Amino acid sequence: MRVLIGGGSGFVGRELTRLLRDKGHEVTVISRQPGPGKITWGELESSGLPPCEGAVNLAGENLMNPLRWWNESYKKDLFSSRIDTTKALAQAIAASPSPPHSWVLVSGVGECLPNDKNSKVLICCSEQSCCIFPSLLFMSTACYQPSLTAKYTEDSQWTPFDLLSKLVKEWEASALLPETVAQNTKQVVIRPGAVLGRDGGAMKQMLLPFWLGLGGTLGSGSQPFPWIHVSDLAGIIAHALEPPTDTPSPSQQVFNGVAPALNTNYEFTKELGRVLRRPTIFPVPGFVMNALMGSERAVVLTQGQKVVPQRTLEAGFQYKYPDLSSALKEIVGS
């Protein structure tokens, strides 16, 4: 199978590329820069979709970039970087004489993945404490209303209630194909939680502060923390790329890209500290995050949702890392 990946040079894109190539598939990455095995977004628009059986979009601006202030310009970039790239791929698929059999949008990963060379950890220290803000990933599960009790599956109904849920709504809508194309191309949306892995994303930035004993809960720590190991997310994407067994539905198939375990930020923090054998005694107050990051952005860290991968499990996907202990032990190598 030939697979085209928008934003494939990021953290999740690299893992997906490795997995697909290990399975014998051919991968082409859409990137800002040309190179071997790559095409640029400009080439996609001018020359059209290259021959492929599967297409994936992971591209977009980093939501948690600590080097950018939370202002209207930044918000505009968050929307345009996701929606414009998704539209470009959807339009190229629709215009192709031989569209792929599967089109997958991962609405919440690569778009917020930092460039590993430039990603930062913002550490604000006083005499009393240190506040640590890793370059965390935007979670597409932000489309679900934050709640300490409600559980959300792929069938849960939702309407936009804040800036980020509005972004997810517009983003997923931009991936829709015309009905004539959707008759032959399966449309899939994967909504991931926080993506954990050794070679990038949040964990790469968090390990050093936690090793130094500076880790702690974010806000109250009681907020749900939907997460997934990067290997499992790549596996779900690869599973979604498989050819449809029946005539594709004209609507999008949604899969929650989260681990089946339901954890809180407190449980994640304590388990990471336990695996590293380090204390986690420096909580970051919610008002500090609101002040430094902007309340619309900080909500991703201070609030959360209990998200269940019901349809993902029903589809037969087998998780390699279904619980925090196994995931974190693999990441830290213990």
C-alpha positions in Angstrom: 0.0 0.0 0.0 1.2 3.5 -0.8 0.5 6.0 2.0 0.7 9.8 1.9 1.2 11.5 5.3 0.7 15.2 5.8 3.0 16.4 8.6 4.7 13.1 8.6 8.1 14.4 9.9 6.7 15.1 13.4 6.7 12.8 16.5 3.6 10.7 15.6 4.4 10.9 11.8 7.8 9.3 12.4 6.3 6.5 14.4 3.6 5.9 11.8 6.1 5.9 9.0 8.3 3.4 10.8 5.4 1.1 11.5 4.0 1.3 7.9 7.4 0.6 6.3 8.0 -2.3 8.7 4.8 -3.7 7.3 6.1 -3.3 3.8 4.1 -0.2 2.8 5.5 2.7 0.8 5.3 6.1 2.6 5.5 9.6 1.1 5.5 12.6 3.5 4.0 16.0 2.7 6.3 18.6 4.3 7.3 22.3 4.1 10.7 21.3 2.8 11.5 19.0 -0.1 13.6 15.9 0.2 13.8 12.2 -0.4 10.5 10.5 0.0 8.8 13.9 0.4 6.6 16.3 -1.5 5.8 19.9 -0.5 2.3 21.3 0.2 2.9 23.5 -2.8 3.5 20.5 -5.0 0.4 18.9 -3.7 -1.7 21.9 -4.8 0.0 22.4 -8.1 0.5 18.8 -9.2 -2.4 17.0 -7.4 -2.5 13.9 -5.3 0.3 11.4 -6.1 -0.8 7.8 -6.6 -1.7 6.3 -3.2 -4.1 3.9 -1.5 -4.2 5.8 1.9 -3.8 9.4 3.0 -3.3 10.8 6.5 -3.1 14.3 7.9 -1.1 15.1 11.0 -0.1 18.7 10.2 -0.5 21.9 12.2 0.8 24.6 14.6 1.9 23.7 18.1 -0.8 24.7 20.6 1.5 24.8 23.6 4.4 26.7 22.0 5.9 28.5 25.1 7.6 31.0 22.8 4.3 32.5 21.5 1.8 34.6 23.4 -1.8 33.7 23.4 -3.2 36.4 21.1 -5.5 36.7 18.0 -2.6 36.1 15.6 -1.6 32.8 17.4 -5.3 31.7 17.4 -5.6 32.4 13.7 -2.4 30.3 13.0 -3.9 27.4 15.1 -7.0 27.4 12.9 -5.4 28.0 9.5 -2.5 25.5 10.0 -5.0 22.7 10.7 -7.9 23.6 8.5 -5.9 24.7 5.4 -3.7 21.6 5.3 -6.8 19.3 5.8 -8.7 21.1 3.1 -5.7 20.9 0.7 -5.6 17.1 1.1 -9.3 16.6 1.0 -9.5 18.7 -2.2 -6.6 16.8 -3.8 -8.4 13.5 -3.0 -11.6 14.7 -4.4 -9.9 15.9 -7.6 -7.9 12.7 -8.1 -8.9 10.3 -10.9 -7.9 7.5 -8.5 -8.6 8.6 -5.0 -7.3 6.5 -2.1 -9.5 3.9 -0.4 -8.8 5.4 3.0 -8.5 9.0 4.2 -7.6 9.5 7.9 -7.6 12.8 9.8 -5.9 12.7 13.2 -7.6 15.7 14.7 -5.3 16.6 17.6 -1.8 15.3 17.2 0.7 16.4 14.6 -1.0 19.8 14.5 0.4 20.5 17.9 3.5 18.5 17.9 6.5 20.8 18.6 9.6 20.7 16.4 11.8 18.6 18.6 14.8 20.8 17.9 13.0 23.9 19.0 10.6 22.7 21.6 11.0 24.1 25.1 10.1 23.6 28.7 9.1 26.7 30.5 10.3 26.7 34.1 9.2 29.6 36.4 10.9 29.5 39.8 10.5 31.4 43.0 11.8 30.8 46.5 8.8 28.6 47.2 8.3 26.5 44.1 8.9 25.8 40.5 6.2 25.7 37.8 6.9 23.4 34.8 5.1 23.7 31.5 6.2 21.1 29.0 5.3 21.4 25.3 2.2 19.2 25.7 0.0 18.1 22.8 -3.4 19.5 22.1 -5.9 16.7 22.6 -8.7 16.4 20.1 -10.8 14.9 23.0 -11.2 18.6 23.9 -14.3 18.5 21.7 -16.0 16.8 24.7 -17.3 19.0 27.6 -14.9 18.8 30.6 -16.4 16.7 33.4 -15.2 14.7 36.4 -17.9 12.1 36.0 -19.3 11.9 32.5 -17.9 9.3 30.1 -17.6 9.9 26.4 -17.6 7.4 23.6 -17.4 8.0 19.8 -21.2 8.0 19.8 -21.5 10.9 22.3 -23.2 14.0 20.9 -21.4 17.3 21.3 -21.6 20.9 20.2 -18.8 23.5 20.4 -18.6 25.2 23.8 -15.2 27.0 23.6 -12.5 28.0 21.2 -10.8 24.6 21.1 -14.0 22.6 20.6 -14.9 25.1 17.8 -11.5 24.4 16.3 -12.1 20.6 16.4 -15.6 21.0 14.8 -14.3 23.2 11.9 -11.2 21.0 11.5 -13.1 17.8 11.1 -15.7 19.4 8.8 -12.8 20.5 6.5 -11.9 16.9 5.9 -15.3 15.8 4.5 -15.3 14.5 1.0 -18.0 15.0 -1.6 -20.6 12.2 -1.6 -19.5 11.0 -5.0 -15.9 10.5 -3.7 -17.0 9.1 -0.3 -18.7 6.2 -2.1 -15.2 4.8 -2.7 -13.0 6.4 -0.1 -13.4 5.5 3.6 -13.3 8.7 5.8 -11.9 8.3 9.3 -11.4 10.7 12.2 -9.2 9.7 15.1 -9.5 11.9 18.2 -6.4 11.3 20.4 -5.6 12.1 23.9 -2.2 13.2 25.1 0.4 11.3 23.1 3.2 9.7 25.2 6.4 8.4 23.8 10.2 8.3 24.3 11.3 10.2 21.3 9.2 13.3 21.3 6.0 15.1 22.4 5.3 15.8 26.0 7.3 13.1 27.6 10.6 14.2 26.0 10.2 17.6 27.7 8.9 16.3 31.0 11.5 13.6 31.8 14.3 16.0 32.8 12.2 18.1 35.3 10.8 14.9 36.8 14.3 13.4 37.0 15.3 16.5 38.9 12.4 16.0 41.3 10.5 19.1 40.1 7.4 17.3 38.8 3.9 17.8 40.2 0.3 17.8 39.4 -1.3 20.5 37.2 -4.1 22.4 38.9 -6.1 20.2 41.3 -4.8 17.0 39.7 -8.3 15.5 39.9 -9.1 16.3 36.2 -9.3 13.2 33.9 -6.2 12.7 31.7 -7.0 10.8 28.5 -3.7 9.6 27.0 -2.2 7.1 24.5 1.2 5.6 23.8 2.5 6.8 20.5 3.0 3.2 19.3 -0.7 2.5 19.9 -1.8 5.7 18.1 0.3 4.7 15.1 -1.3 1.3 15.3 -4.8 2.7 15.3 -4.0 4.9 12.3 -2.5 1.9 10.4 -5.6 -0.1 11.3 -7.8 2.7 10.0 -5.9 2.7 6.7 -6.8 -0.8 5.9 -9.1 -1.2 2.8 -12.9 -1.1 3.7 -14.6 -4.4 3.7 -17.9 -2.9 2.7 -19.1 0.1 0.8 -17.8 3.1 2.7 -20.2 5.3 4.6 -20.7 8.8 3.3 -20.1 10.1 6.9 -16.9 10.0 8.9 -16.1 7.1 11.1 -14.8 8.4 14.4 -12.4 6.5 16.7 -11.2 7.8 20.1 -7.4 7.4 20.1 -7.0 6.9 23.8 -5.9 4.1 26.0 -8.7 2.1 27.7 -7.4 3.0 31.1 -9.2 6.0 32.7 -6.7 8.1 34.7 -6.4 11.5 36.3 -3.6 14.0 36.1 -2.7 13.1 39.7 -2.5 9.3 38.8 -0.3 10.1 35.8 2.0 12.3 37.9 2.4 9.9 40.7 2.9 6.9 38.4 5.6 8.8 36.4 7.3 9.7 39.7 7.1 6.1 40.9 8.6 4.7 37.7 11.4 7.3 37.8 11.8 6.8 41.6 11.5 10.6 42.1 9.2 12.8 44.3 6.4 14.7 42.7 5.9 17.5 45.2 5.6 20.7 43.1 2.0 21.2 42.0 1.4 24.0 39.5 -1.7 26.1 40.6 -4.3 26.6 38.0 -4.2 30.4 38.3 -0.5 30.4 37.5 -1.1 28.4 34.2 -4.0 30.8 33.3 -1.8 33.8 33.8 1.2 32.5 31.8 -0.6 30.6 29.1 -4.0 32.2 28.8 -7.1 30.6 30.2 -8.4 29.3 26.8 -5.1 27.4 26.3 -4.5 26.4 29.9 -7.9 24.6 30.0 -6.3 21.7 28.0 -4.2 21.0 31.1 -6.4 22.1 34.0 -9.6 20.3 32.8 -10.2 17.0 31.2 -12.7 14.3 30.0 -13.2 10.6 30.6 -12.9 9.3 27.1 -13.6 5.7 26.3 -12.3 4.0 23.0 -15.4 2.0 22.6 -15.4 1.8 18.8 -11.7 1.4 18.7 -11.9 -1.7 20.9 -15.0 -3.0 18.9 -12.9 -2.7 15.7 -10.6 -5.3 17.1 -7.6 -3.1 17.8 -5.1 -4.7 20.3 -3.3 -2.2 22.6 0.4 -2.8 23.3 0.2 -0.4 26.3 -3.3 -0.3 27.7 -2.3 1.0 31.2 0.0 3.8 32.5 2.4 1.4 34.2 3.3 -0.5 31.0 3.4 2.7 28.9 5.7 4.7 31.2 8.0 1.8 31.9 8.6 1.4 28.1 9.2 5.2 27.8 11.7 5.5 30.6 13.3 2.1 29.8 12.7 0.6 33.2 
